[in-house]
Amino acid sequence: MNRKELKSKALEHLKGHWGYAILSVFLCMIIIDGVGAATAGIVALLFTAPMLIGLYSIFLDGSRKGEYDIATLFVGFKENLVEKIILSLYKALMVFLWSLLFIIPGIIKSYAYSAAEYIAAEHPDYSFKKCLTESERLMKGHKWELFVLQLSFLGWMILGMFTFGILYFWLAPYMIATQTEFFIVLMGQDSELSKKGTVVTAEIVK
């Protein structure tokens, strides 16, 4: 499945649900940023993974069921909360430590861990270590693909600066929905991580 197909699927699943998608992203950002501003970022760091797990769960359901339920935003706080808080802390710490090695290793590590919250959303019983380990395994050979996929939105990001940020209200859900399609394909290809035990044969290419 190429980038054009991933974006097409994202737009297809967002059709008729833009309001809920925009609201879910906006609420997630407001909560994380608001808590971060009030606590010098400490508490926000603890809750980043649970909030992202909830947000990604919304987009996973949007892709698979055509449903965007705002209440799902807080599903990350319902099970294994301690593990998810540790996931936030450990992931941030490891990316920071790797970033001390001239930045690039930190970027690579962040991409290696990029599937962790999606895996936690799919498998809430997984420990933080299992989520990170599986993310590293899943992203092996796919980090560059995700980077290029995200880079393909650069033009829209630049255009957004000329709209005083208004465009980002639509762009952020579009990017997350596309990223979600990317991870759905990857996890579907993996017999262990596939939620339904089925293997998706579609291939992500340029």
C-alpha positions in Angstrom: 0.0 0.0 0.0 1.6 3.3 -1.1 1.4 6.7 0.6 -1.3 7.8 -1.8 -3.5 4.9 -0.8 -2.9 5.4 2.9 -3.9 9.1 2.6 -6.9 8.1 0.5 -8.1 5.6 3.1 -7.6 8.2 5.8 -9.8 10.8 4.0 -12.4 8.1 3.3 -12.7 7.2 7.0 -12.7 10.8 8.1 -15.6 11.6 5.7 -18.6 12.6 7.7 -16.5 12.5 11.0 -14.3 15.5 10.7 -15.9 17.3 13.6 -15.3 14.4 16.0 -11.8 13.8 14.7 -10.9 17.5 15.1 -12.4 17.7 18.6 -10.6 14.6 19.8 -7.2 15.9 18.6 -8.0 19.4 20.0 -9.0 18.0 23.5 -5.9 15.7 23.6 -3.6 18.7 22.9 -5.4 21.0 25.3 -5.2 18.5 28.1 -1.6 17.6 27.6 -0.5 21.2 27.0 -2.7 22.5 29.8 -1.5 20.1 32.4 2.1 20.6 31.1 1.8 24.4 31.5 0.4 24.0 35.0 3.0 21.5 36.2 6.1 22.5 34.3 5.6 19.5 32.1 6.1 16.9 34.8 2.5 15.6 35.1 1.9 16.0 31.3 4.9 13.7 30.8 3.3 11.1 33.0 0.0 11.2 31.1 1.3 11.5 27.5 1.1 7.8 26.7 -2.4 7.2 28.2 -3.7 10.3 26.3 -2.1 9.2 23.0 -3.4 5.6 23.5 -6.9 7.0 23.8 -6.5 9.3 20.8 -5.1 6.5 18.7 -7.9 4.2 19.8 -10.4 6.7 18.5 -8.7 6.8 15.1 -8.3 3.0 15.0 -12.0 2.7 15.6 -12.7 5.3 13.0 -10.8 3.3 10.4 -12.2 -0.1 11.3 -15.8 0.7 12.5 -16.4 4.2 11.1 -17.0 5.4 14.6 -15.3 8.3 16.4 -16.3 8.3 20.1 -14.8 11.1 22.1 -15.2 9.2 25.3 -12.6 6.7 24.0 -10.0 9.5 24.5 -9.7 8.4 28.2 -9.6 4.6 27.6 -5.9 4.7 28.3 -6.6 5.4 32.0 -8.8 2.4 32.5 -6.4 -0.5 32.4 -2.7 -1.0 33.3 -2.4 2.7 34.0 0.9 2.3 35.9 2.4 0.5 32.9 1.3 3.3 30.6 2.7 6.0 32.8 6.0 4.1 32.9 5.8 3.8 29.1 5.6 7.6 29.0 8.6 8.1 31.3 10.8 5.3 29.9 10.2 6.3 26.2 10.9 10.0 26.9 14.1 9.1 28.9 15.4 6.7 26.2 14.8 9.2 23.4 16.5 11.9 25.5 19.5 9.8 26.2 19.9 8.7 22.6 19.5 12.3 21.5 22.7 13.2 23.5 24.6 11.3 20.8 24.3 14.1 18.2 20.5 14.2 17.9 20.1 11.7 15.0 20.3 8.5 17.2 17.5 10.1 19.3 15.4 10.6 16.2 16.0 7.0 15.1 15.0 5.8 18.6 11.8 7.9 18.6 10.8 6.2 15.3 11.7 2.8 16.7 9.3 3.5 19.6 6.6 5.2 17.4 4.3 2.2 17.4 4.3 1.7 21.2 1.1 3.6 21.9 -0.7 1.9 19.0 0.4 -1.5 20.3 -0.8 -0.5 23.8 -4.1 0.5 22.3 -4.5 -2.8 20.6 -3.2 -4.8 23.5 -4.0 -3.0 26.8 -2.7 -6.0 28.8 0.8 -5.6 27.5 3.5 -4.2 29.8 5.4 -1.1 28.9 8.5 -3.1 28.1 6.4 -5.4 25.8 5.0 -2.4 23.9 8.4 -0.9 23.4 10.0 -4.2 22.4 7.3 -5.0 20.0 7.4 -1.5 18.5 11.2 -1.8 17.9 10.6 -5.2 16.2 7.6 -3.9 14.2 9.4 -0.8 13.0 12.6 -2.6 11.9 12.9 -1.7 8.2 10.0 0.7 8.3 11.3 3.7 10.2 12.3 5.4 6.9 8.9 4.7 5.4 7.1 6.4 8.3 9.5 9.4 8.1 8.9 9.9 4.4 5.1 9.5 5.0 5.2 12.3 7.6 7.5 14.4 5.4 4.9 14.2 2.6 2.8 16.6 4.6 5.5 19.3 4.7 3.8 21.3 2.0 0.5 21.4 4.0 2.5 22.3 7.2 4.1 25.3 5.5 0.8 26.4 4.0 -0.7 26.2 7.5 1.6 28.9 8.7 0.0 31.3 6.2 -3.5 30.5 7.7 -2.5 31.6 11.2 -2.6 27.9 12.2 -6.3 27.4 11.3 -5.4 24.8 8.7 -3.8 22.7 11.4 -7.2 21.9 12.8 -7.9 19.8 9.7 -4.3 18.8 9.0 -3.6 17.2 12.4 -6.5 14.7 12.2 -5.6 14.0 8.6 -2.0 13.2 9.5 -3.0 11.1 12.5 -5.6 9.2 10.4 -2.9 8.5 7.7 -0.4 7.4 10.3 -3.1 5.1 11.8 -3.6 3.5 8.4 0.2 2.9 8.2 0.2 1.1 11.6 -2.9 -0.8 10.8 -1.1 -2.3 7.8 2.0 -3.0 9.7 0.3 -4.6 12.7 -2.0 -6.5 10.3 1.0 -8.0 8.6 2.3 -9.3 12.0 0.7 -12.5 13.1 1.5 -11.7 16.8 0.3 -8.2 16.8 -2.7 -8.5 14.5 -5.7 -7.9 16.7 -7.8 -10.5 14.9 -5.0 -12.9 14.1 -5.3 -12.2 10.4 -2.4 -11.2 8.3 -2.6 -8.2 5.9 -0.7 -8.7 2.8 -0.7 -5.2 1.5 2.8 -3.7 1.3 3.8 -0.1 2.2 5.9 1.3 -0.6 7.0 4.8 -1.8 
